[in-house]
């Protein structure tokens, strides 16, 4: 079996507009994003990034670029995604990197790339952006999955370029970033054609790719540049004009502490012995903006953006750098009135047509979906100092359980507002309240129309918190719940939580995430893929894999 490389602590720091693996050129309302992967620029040593193959470092930069296009270049309406190498588009995730990575790293890598590509599709749906994949060479595996995350795909017709998903025949795994779902649900490829395509390692060239709906068109090399430019112009012309003044996204590295990390609005404390992390978000301490200009002047320091960017960074660090942490205790602090003022201010400014308020709200929604998708147990701790009010109550609804301190003297309370009425939909399209009350749909309107803060005991009776222990039972009940949770099998808990969190209807995104957490998680551990004679282990070697042909 290929030796597993030591896991390198993941840093999400990038060099904006001087990215290592990508070239970005913006001209008016069209941005051209070229994949330019550096052969010896891998995230860690031990492999070469051949043929524009990518690893986590390449995808961290892509995620950063997409966010910066939305916040710093709001005038852009069409993004051409192509390759700086005119003989290859992208050969997908680097196989040597995957083969030498631990199982948790592989799964988290796939999850991160899924979220990046789903973010591109969300930008298309909500931010008037059109992504156009200009596939100017062979495009395999994750490369084609990147193309499918775009709104339109055009393939160069030069006799050699093809699109393919070769994971099943070559690696004994599945496309790891939503390829199968996008084939059927998004591109609506016929099932039998998709079956042939996914088992044909060499893929389809231009004629068959167009015929099978795998691409939207093909152009010869002599017509390539003019045709792509024309398609980009047509796409932009169909979209409304966007604002020209963006904001600069500031650095969010924060500081490492003895027990975790600290930012201006978020703290992460890690207890390795107990395998428990405490993640705390501080509510706003400044007055809410009331106009677009006020919000723009705050820039990326605006609490509604800064705090949530820091919260997202903490979640990503927990995923990659703290694999043995099994339980996250979610906490909040701050002024209940201020958080509600910020919620109302952002909503009003967004309704007045502010692109920035729209993007801040969409970003908060993406972070909450990342929270939903954490493969860790999560308890919301609503102690006497909590601020799980308004939009921050969505964090409570993302948690697997919530414990609210019953303080008869201080009257501990929580306020639920219209922020929970649909502003932050889950990946399924349902609100978190709708998922919570699938069996009691009338309770959603009842809770939203209450208009008054819920005291702890009333909150438990209404079903909006799990339990409300008093001062006699509080510490013991929490201690027992925490100790019990971290004693259970992490594998079983991951499967249980992922199923329970996504009740109700399915969507494009929940299919991708659900299949990743279940089948891909399982397949990545099977001997046919990663055993001594597995296909992923022996990829690039002269030996052929040896399969156990029993179907299970």
C-alpha positions as CSV (number, residue, x, y, z in Angstrom):
1,X,0.0,0.0,0.0
2,X,1.2,3.5,-0.8
3,X,2.7,5.2,2.3
4,X,0.5,7.8,3.8
5,X,2.2,11.2,4.0
6,X,2.2,13.1,7.3
7,X,-0.8,15.4,7.4
8,X,0.2,19.0,7.1
9,X,-1.7,21.5,9.1
10,X,-4.0,23.3,6.7
11,X,-3.7,27.1,6.3
12,X,-6.3,28.8,4.2
13,X,-4.2,31.9,3.7
14,X,-3.9,33.0,0.1
15,X,-2.1,35.7,-2.0
16,X,-5.0,37.5,-3.6
17,X,-4.4,38.5,-7.3
18,X,-1.0,36.7,-7.0
19,X,-2.4,33.2,-6.7
20,X,0.0,30.4,-7.3
21,X,-2.2,28.2,-9.5
22,X,-4.7,30.6,-11.1
23,X,-4.6,33.7,-13.4
24,X,-7.5,36.1,-13.2
25,X,-8.1,38.8,-15.8
26,X,-11.0,41.2,-15.5
27,X,-12.2,43.3,-18.5
28,X,-15.4,45.1,-17.9
29,X,-18.1,42.6,-17.0
30,X,-16.2,39.5,-18.2
31,X,-13.6,37.8,-16.0
32,X,-11.3,35.1,-17.4
33,X,-10.1,32.6,-14.9
34,X,-7.3,30.4,-16.1
35,X,-6.1,27.3,-14.3
36,X,-2.4,27.4,-14.3
37,X,-1.3,24.7,-11.8
38,X,2.3,24.7,-10.9
39,X,3.9,21.3,-11.2
40,X,6.0,21.5,-8.0
41,X,3.5,23.7,-6.1
42,X,1.7,21.0,-4.2
43,X,0.1,21.5,-0.8
44,X,2.6,19.1,0.6
45,X,5.7,17.2,-0.8
46,X,5.5,13.8,-2.4
47,X,3.7,14.3,-5.7
48,X,3.7,16.5,-8.8
49,X,0.6,18.3,-10.0
50,X,0.8,17.0,-13.5
51,X,-1.6,18.0,-16.3
52,X,-3.3,20.7,-14.3
53,X,-4.3,18.2,-11.6
54,X,-5.3,19.8,-8.4
55,X,-4.9,19.4,-4.7
56,X,-6.4,21.2,-1.7
57,X,-4.1,24.2,-2.2
58,X,-5.4,24.7,-5.7
59,X,-9.0,24.5,-4.5
60,X,-8.4,26.8,-1.5
61,X,-7.3,29.4,-4.1
62,X,-10.4,28.8,-6.3
63,X,-12.7,29.3,-3.3
64,X,-10.9,32.5,-2.5
65,X,-11.2,33.8,-6.1
66,X,-15.0,33.1,-6.2
67,X,-15.5,35.0,-3.0
68,X,-13.4,37.9,-4.2
69,X,-15.3,38.1,-7.5
70,X,-18.5,38.4,-5.6
71,X,-17.3,41.0,-3.1
72,X,-14.5,42.8,-4.9
73,X,-15.6,42.7,-8.5
74,X,-19.4,43.0,-8.4
75,X,-19.4,44.4,-12.0
76,X,-18.5,41.0,-13.4
77,X,-21.4,39.1,-15.0
78,X,-19.6,36.3,-16.8
79,X,-16.7,34.2,-15.6
80,X,-14.8,32.2,-18.3
81,X,-13.2,29.2,-16.6
82,X,-10.5,27.8,-18.8
83,X,-6.8,26.6,-18.8
84,X,-3.6,28.5,-19.3
85,X,-2.3,25.3,-21.0
86,X,-3.8,25.1,-24.4
87,X,-3.4,21.3,-24.6
88,X,-5.1,20.3,-21.3
89,X,-8.0,21.7,-19.3
90,X,-7.7,19.7,-16.1
91,X,-7.0,16.1,-15.3
92,X,-8.9,16.3,-12.0
93,X,-7.8,15.7,-8.4
94,X,-4.2,14.5,-8.2
95,X,-4.2,10.8,-7.7
96,X,-0.8,10.6,-5.9
97,X,-2.1,13.1,-3.4
98,X,-5.3,11.1,-2.8
99,X,-3.4,7.8,-2.6
100,X,-1.0,9.2,0.0
101,X,-3.6,11.0,2.1
102,X,-5.4,9.7,5.2
103,X,-9.1,8.8,4.8
104,X,-10.4,11.8,6.8
105,X,-8.3,14.1,4.6
106,X,-9.7,12.6,1.4
107,X,-13.3,13.0,2.6
108,X,-12.8,16.6,3.9
109,X,-11.0,17.5,0.6
110,X,-14.0,16.2,-1.4
111,X,-16.4,18.1,0.9
112,X,-14.4,21.3,0.5
113,X,-14.4,21.1,-3.3
114,X,-18.1,20.2,-3.2
115,X,-18.8,23.4,-1.3
116,X,-16.7,25.5,-3.6
117,X,-18.6,24.2,-6.7
118,X,-22.0,24.5,-5.0
119,X,-21.0,28.0,-4.2
120,X,-20.4,28.7,-7.9
121,X,-23.9,27.4,-8.6
122,X,-25.4,29.5,-5.8
123,X,-23.7,32.6,-7.3
124,X,-25.3,31.8,-10.6
125,X,-28.7,31.4,-9.0
126,X,-28.6,34.5,-6.7
127,X,-25.8,36.9,-7.7
128,X,-26.3,37.4,-11.5
129,X,-23.1,35.5,-12.4
130,X,-22.7,33.2,-15.4
131,X,-19.9,30.7,-15.3
132,X,-18.8,29.5,-18.7
133,X,-16.4,26.6,-19.0
134,X,-14.1,26.9,-22.0
135,X,-12.7,23.4,-22.1
136,X,-9.6,23.9,-24.3
137,X,-8.1,20.4,-23.9
138,X,-8.7,17.0,-22.3
139,X,-10.9,17.3,-19.2
140,X,-11.1,14.3,-16.8
141,X,-12.6,13.5,-13.4
142,X,-12.7,16.5,-11.1
143,X,-11.8,18.7,-14.1
144,X,-15.1,17.8,-15.8
145,X,-16.8,18.2,-12.4
146,X,-15.5,21.7,-12.3
147,X,-16.8,22.3,-15.8
148,X,-20.2,20.9,-14.8
149,X,-20.4,23.4,-11.9
150,X,-20.5,26.1,-14.6
151,X,-23.7,27.2,-16.3
152,X,-22.5,26.3,-19.8
153,X,-19.7,24.1,-21.2
154,X,-17.9,24.4,-24.6
155,X,-15.4,21.9,-25.7
156,X,-12.6,22.4,-28.3
157,X,-13.0,20.1,-31.3
158,X,-9.4,19.3,-32.2
159,X,-9.6,15.5,-32.4
160,X,-8.0,14.9,-29.1
161,X,-9.9,16.8,-26.4
162,X,-12.5,14.9,-24.5
163,X,-14.5,15.0,-21.3
164,X,-14.6,12.0,-19.0
165,X,-15.4,10.7,-15.5
166,X,-12.9,7.8,-15.3
167,X,-13.1,7.2,-11.5
168,X,-15.0,3.9,-11.7
169,X,-12.9,2.1,-14.3
170,X,-9.5,3.6,-13.3
171,X,-9.7,4.1,-9.6
172,X,-12.5,2.0,-8.2
173,X,-14.1,5.0,-6.6
174,X,-16.8,7.5,-7.5
175,X,-16.5,11.0,-8.8
176,X,-15.9,12.8,-5.6
177,X,-17.4,16.3,-6.2
178,X,-21.0,15.7,-7.4
179,X,-20.3,14.4,-10.9
180,X,-23.0,11.8,-11.0
181,X,-25.6,14.0,-9.6
182,X,-24.8,16.9,-11.9
183,X,-24.9,14.5,-14.9
184,X,-28.4,13.4,-14.2
185,X,-30.0,16.3,-12.3
186,X,-28.3,19.3,-13.8
187,X,-27.3,18.4,-17.3
188,X,-30.1,15.8,-17.5
189,X,-28.0,13.2,-19.4
190,X,-29.9,10.1,-20.2
191,X,-29.2,7.3,-17.7
192,X,-28.0,4.8,-20.3
193,X,-25.7,7.4,-21.9
194,X,-24.4,8.4,-18.5
195,X,-23.8,4.7,-17.7
196,X,-21.6,4.3,-20.8
197,X,-19.9,7.6,-20.2
198,X,-18.9,6.8,-16.6
199,X,-17.5,3.4,-17.5
200,X,-15.6,4.6,-20.6
201,X,-12.2,5.8,-19.2
202,X,-11.3,7.8,-22.3
203,X,-14.6,9.7,-22.3
204,X,-16.4,11.4,-25.1
205,X,-14.9,13.7,-27.7
206,X,-16.7,16.7,-29.2
207,X,-19.4,15.0,-31.4
208,X,-20.5,12.5,-28.8
209,X,-20.2,14.9,-26.0
210,X,-22.6,17.4,-27.7
211,X,-25.0,14.6,-28.7
212,X,-25.1,13.3,-25.2
213,X,-25.7,16.7,-23.5
214,X,-22.3,16.5,-21.8
215,X,-21.3,19.9,-23.3
216,X,-23.4,22.7,-24.8
217,X,-21.3,23.1,-27.9
218,X,-17.9,22.6,-29.6
219,X,-15.7,24.8,-31.8
220,X,-12.6,24.0,-33.8
221,X,-9.3,25.5,-32.8
222,X,-9.5,28.2,-35.5
223,X,-12.8,29.4,-34.2
224,X,-12.2,28.9,-30.5
225,X,-11.3,32.3,-29.2
226,X,-13.8,34.2,-31.2
227,X,-16.6,31.8,-30.3
228,X,-15.9,31.8,-26.6
229,X,-15.7,35.6,-26.5
230,X,-19.1,35.7,-28.3
231,X,-20.7,33.2,-26.0
232,X,-19.4,35.2,-23.0
233,X,-20.8,38.5,-24.4
234,X,-24.2,36.9,-25.0
235,X,-24.3,35.5,-21.5
236,X,-23.5,39.0,-20.0
237,X,-26.1,40.7,-22.2
238,X,-28.8,38.5,-20.6
239,X,-27.9,39.6,-17.1
240,X,-28.7,42.8,-15.3
241,X,-25.9,45.3,-14.9
242,X,-24.2,45.1,-11.6
243,X,-22.6,47.7,-9.3
244,X,-19.1,48.9,-10.1
245,X,-17.8,49.6,-6.6
246,X,-16.6,46.6,-4.7
247,X,-15.1,46.2,-1.3
248,X,-11.7,44.7,-0.4
249,X,-11.8,41.5,1.7
250,X,-9.4,41.8,4.6
251,X,-7.2,39.1,6.0
252,X,-8.8,36.8,8.5
253,X,-5.9,34.7,9.8
254,X,-6.5,35.6,13.5
255,X,-4.1,34.4,16.2
256,X,-3.2,31.0,17.4
257,X,-3.6,30.6,21.2
258,X,-2.4,27.9,23.6
259,X,-5.7,26.1,23.2
260,X,-7.0,27.1,19.8
261,X,-7.5,30.3,17.8
262,X,-8.9,33.7,18.4
263,X,-10.3,36.4,16.1
264,X,-12.0,39.7,16.8
265,X,-15.5,38.2,16.8
266,X,-14.9,34.4,17.2
267,X,-12.9,32.2,19.6
268,X,-12.1,28.5,19.2
269,X,-11.0,26.6,22.3
270,X,-9.9,23.0,21.9
271,X,-9.8,20.4,24.7
272,X,-7.8,17.5,23.2
273,X,-8.1,15.3,26.2
274,X,-11.9,15.4,26.2
275,X,-12.1,15.7,22.4
276,X,-14.4,18.7,22.7
277,X,-14.1,22.2,21.1
278,X,-15.9,25.3,22.2
279,X,-16.8,27.7,19.3
280,X,-18.1,31.1,20.4
281,X,-19.3,33.9,18.2
282,X,-19.6,37.4,19.7
283,X,-22.6,39.4,18.6
284,X,-22.2,43.0,17.2
285,X,-21.0,45.7,19.4
286,X,-21.5,48.6,17.0
287,X,-24.8,50.1,15.8
288,X,-26.3,48.5,12.7
289,X,-26.1,50.3,9.3
290,X,-29.2,51.8,7.9
291,X,-28.1,52.5,4.3
292,X,-26.1,50.9,1.6
293,X,-23.5,53.7,1.8
294,X,-23.0,53.1,5.6
295,X,-22.6,49.4,5.0
296,X,-20.1,49.9,2.1
297,X,-18.1,52.3,4.3
298,X,-17.8,49.5,6.9
299,X,-16.5,47.2,4.1
300,X,-15.3,43.8,5.2
301,X,-15.1,45.0,8.8
302,X,-18.9,45.1,9.0
303,X,-19.9,42.6,11.7
304,X,-22.4,40.8,9.4
305,X,-19.5,39.8,7.2
306,X,-16.4,39.8,9.4
307,X,-17.9,37.7,12.2
308,X,-19.2,35.1,9.7
309,X,-16.0,34.9,7.8
310,X,-14.2,34.2,11.0
311,X,-16.8,31.6,12.0
312,X,-16.3,29.9,8.6
313,X,-12.5,29.8,9.1
314,X,-12.9,28.2,12.5
315,X,-15.2,25.5,11.0
316,X,-12.6,24.7,8.3
317,X,-9.8,24.5,10.8
318,X,-11.8,22.1,12.9
319,X,-12.4,19.9,9.8
320,X,-8.9,19.6,8.7
321,X,-6.6,20.3,11.7
322,X,-8.5,18.8,14.6
323,X,-9.8,15.4,13.3
324,X,-10.1,13.8,16.8
325,X,-12.5,16.5,18.1
326,X,-15.8,14.8,18.2
327,X,-18.1,17.4,19.7
328,X,-18.4,21.2,19.1
329,X,-20.1,23.2,21.9
330,X,-21.6,26.3,20.1
331,X,-21.9,29.5,22.1
332,X,-22.7,33.1,21.5
333,X,-22.4,36.3,23.5
334,X,-23.5,39.9,23.1
335,X,-26.5,42.2,23.1
336,X,-29.8,40.8,21.9
337,X,-31.1,44.2,20.7
338,X,-28.0,44.8,18.6
339,X,-28.2,41.5,16.7
340,X,-31.8,42.1,15.9
341,X,-31.0,45.7,14.7
342,X,-28.3,44.3,12.4
343,X,-30.7,41.7,11.0
344,X,-33.3,44.3,10.3
345,X,-30.7,46.8,8.9
346,X,-29.3,44.2,6.5
347,X,-32.7,43.1,5.4
348,X,-33.9,46.7,4.7
349,X,-30.7,47.6,2.9
350,X,-31.0,44.4,0.8
351,X,-34.6,45.2,-0.1
352,X,-33.5,48.7,-1.2
353,X,-31.4,47.0,-3.9
354,X,-27.9,46.9,-2.2
355,X,-25.7,44.2,-3.9
356,X,-23.5,44.3,-0.8
357,X,-26.3,43.5,1.7
358,X,-27.4,40.7,-0.7
359,X,-23.9,39.2,-0.8
360,X,-23.4,39.5,3.0
361,X,-26.7,37.7,3.6
362,X,-25.9,35.0,1.0
363,X,-22.5,34.5,2.6
364,X,-24.1,34.0,6.1
365,X,-26.3,31.5,4.5
366,X,-23.4,29.6,3.0
367,X,-21.6,29.5,6.3
368,X,-24.7,28.1,8.0
369,X,-24.8,25.4,5.4
370,X,-21.2,24.6,6.1
371,X,-22.2,24.3,9.8
372,X,-25.1,21.9,8.8
373,X,-22.5,19.8,6.9
374,X,-20.0,19.4,9.7
375,X,-19.1,15.8,10.4
376,X,-19.0,16.5,14.2
377,X,-21.6,16.4,16.9
378,X,-22.8,19.9,17.8
379,X,-24.6,21.1,21.0
380,X,-25.8,24.7,21.3
381,X,-25.1,25.9,24.9
382,X,-27.6,28.7,25.8
383,X,-26.2,29.7,29.1
384,X,-27.2,32.9,31.0
385,X,-24.9,35.0,28.8
386,X,-26.0,33.6,25.4
387,X,-27.1,35.7,22.4
388,X,-28.8,33.0,20.2
389,X,-31.3,35.6,19.0
390,X,-32.4,36.6,15.6
391,X,-30.1,35.3,12.9
392,X,-27.8,33.7,15.5
393,X,-30.7,31.4,16.5
394,X,-30.1,29.6,13.2
395,X,-26.8,28.3,14.7
396,X,-29.0,26.7,17.4
397,X,-31.2,25.1,14.8
398,X,-28.1,23.7,13.0
399,X,-27.0,22.0,16.2
400,X,-27.9,18.4,17.0
401,X,-29.2,19.4,20.5
402,X,-29.6,22.7,22.4
403,X,-29.5,23.2,26.1
404,X,-31.0,26.4,27.6
405,X,-30.2,27.4,31.2
406,X,-33.3,27.8,33.3
407,X,-32.5,30.9,35.4
408,X,-35.5,31.9,37.4
409,X,-33.8,35.1,38.7
410,X,-32.3,36.4,35.4
411,X,-35.2,35.1,33.2
412,X,-32.9,33.7,30.5
413,X,-34.7,34.1,27.1
414,X,-34.4,33.7,23.4
415,X,-36.0,35.7,20.6
416,X,-37.0,34.2,17.3
417,X,-37.5,36.6,14.4
418,X,-38.3,36.6,10.7
419,X,-34.6,35.9,10.1
420,X,-35.6,32.2,10.6
421,X,-38.5,32.5,8.1
422,X,-36.4,31.7,5.0
423,X,-33.5,34.1,4.8
424,X,-31.1,31.3,5.4
425,X,-32.4,28.2,3.6
426,X,-30.7,24.8,4.2
427,X,-29.3,22.9,1.2
428,X,-32.6,21.2,0.8
429,X,-34.4,24.6,0.3
430,X,-36.3,24.2,3.5
431,X,-35.8,26.5,6.5
432,X,-34.3,25.0,9.6
433,X,-37.6,25.6,11.5
434,X,-39.4,23.7,8.8
435,X,-37.0,20.8,9.2
436,X,-37.3,21.0,13.0
437,X,-41.1,20.8,12.8
438,X,-41.6,18.4,9.9
439,X,-44.3,16.6,11.9
440,X,-45.9,19.8,13.2
441,X,-45.8,22.3,10.3
442,X,-48.3,24.6,12.1
443,X,-45.6,25.2,14.7
444,X,-43.4,27.1,12.3
445,X,-45.9,29.9,12.0
446,X,-46.8,29.7,15.7
447,X,-43.1,30.2,16.6
448,X,-42.5,33.0,14.1
449,X,-45.6,34.9,15.0
450,X,-45.0,34.8,18.8
451,X,-43.3,38.1,18.8
452,X,-42.1,37.8,22.4
453,X,-38.9,36.3,23.9
454,X,-39.2,32.7,25.0
455,X,-38.2,32.0,28.6
456,X,-36.2,28.8,29.0
457,X,-39.0,26.5,30.2
458,X,-41.4,27.9,27.5
459,X,-38.8,27.4,24.8
460,X,-38.6,23.7,25.8
461,X,-42.4,23.4,25.8
462,X,-42.5,25.0,22.4
463,X,-39.9,22.6,21.0
464,X,-37.4,25.2,20.0
465,X,-34.7,23.9,22.5
466,X,-34.0,20.3,23.5
467,X,-33.8,20.8,27.3
468,X,-33.8,23.6,29.9
469,X,-32.1,22.3,33.1
470,X,-32.2,24.6,36.1
471,X,-29.2,25.6,38.2
472,X,-29.3,22.4,40.2
473,X,-29.1,20.1,37.1
474,X,-27.3,22.3,34.6
475,X,-23.7,21.3,35.1
476,X,-24.4,17.6,35.7
477,X,-26.8,17.2,32.7
478,X,-24.3,18.9,30.4
479,X,-21.4,16.9,31.7
480,X,-23.3,13.6,31.2
481,X,-24.5,14.5,27.7
482,X,-20.9,15.5,26.6
483,X,-19.2,12.5,28.1
484,X,-21.8,10.1,26.6
485,X,-21.5,11.7,23.1
486,X,-17.8,11.5,22.8
487,X,-17.8,7.9,24.0
488,X,-19.8,6.8,20.9
489,X,-18.4,5.6,17.6
490,X,-17.5,8.6,15.4
491,X,-18.3,6.6,12.3
492,X,-21.8,5.7,13.5
493,X,-22.4,9.3,14.7
494,X,-21.4,10.8,11.3
495,X,-23.8,8.6,9.5
496,X,-26.6,9.2,12.1
497,X,-26.2,13.0,12.2
498,X,-26.0,13.4,8.4
499,X,-29.3,11.5,8.1
500,X,-31.1,13.3,10.9
501,X,-30.0,16.8,9.9
502,X,-31.5,16.6,6.4
503,X,-35.1,15.6,6.9
504,X,-37.8,16.4,4.4
505,X,-37.2,17.0,0.7
506,X,-34.0,16.4,-1.2
507,X,-32.2,18.8,-3.6
508,X,-29.3,18.8,-5.9
509,X,-27.0,19.8,-3.1
510,X,-28.3,17.4,-0.5
511,X,-27.9,14.5,-2.9
512,X,-24.2,15.5,-3.4
513,X,-23.5,15.9,0.3
514,X,-25.5,12.8,1.3
515,X,-23.8,10.6,-1.2
516,X,-20.4,12.0,-0.3
517,X,-20.8,11.3,3.4
518,X,-22.2,7.8,2.8
519,X,-21.0,6.1,-0.3
520,X,-17.8,8.0,-1.0
521,X,-16.8,7.7,2.7
522,X,-17.3,4.0,2.5
523,X,-15.7,3.4,-0.9
524,X,-12.6,5.3,0.1
525,X,-11.9,2.6,2.7
526,X,-12.6,-0.5,0.6
527,X,-9.7,-2.7,-0.4
528,X,-10.7,-2.6,-4.1
529,X,-9.7,1.1,-4.0
530,X,-7.1,1.5,-1.3
531,X,-5.9,-2.0,-0.4
532,X,-2.4,-3.2,-1.3
533,X,-3.7,-4.3,-4.7
534,X,-6.4,-1.6,-5.0
535,X,-6.9,0.6,-8.1
536,X,-6.2,3.9,-6.3
537,X,-3.0,2.4,-4.7
538,X,-1.6,1.0,-7.9
539,X,-2.6,3.9,-10.2
540,X,0.4,4.8,-12.4
541,X,2.1,1.4,-11.6
542,X,2.5,-1.4,-14.1
543,X,0.6,-3.9,-12.0
544,X,-3.1,-4.2,-12.5
545,X,-5.4,-4.0,-9.5
546,X,-6.9,-7.2,-8.0
547,X,-10.6,-6.8,-7.1
548,X,-12.7,-8.7,-4.7
549,X,-15.7,-9.2,-7.0
550,X,-18.3,-9.9,-4.3
551,X,-21.1,-7.4,-4.5
552,X,-22.2,-6.2,-1.1
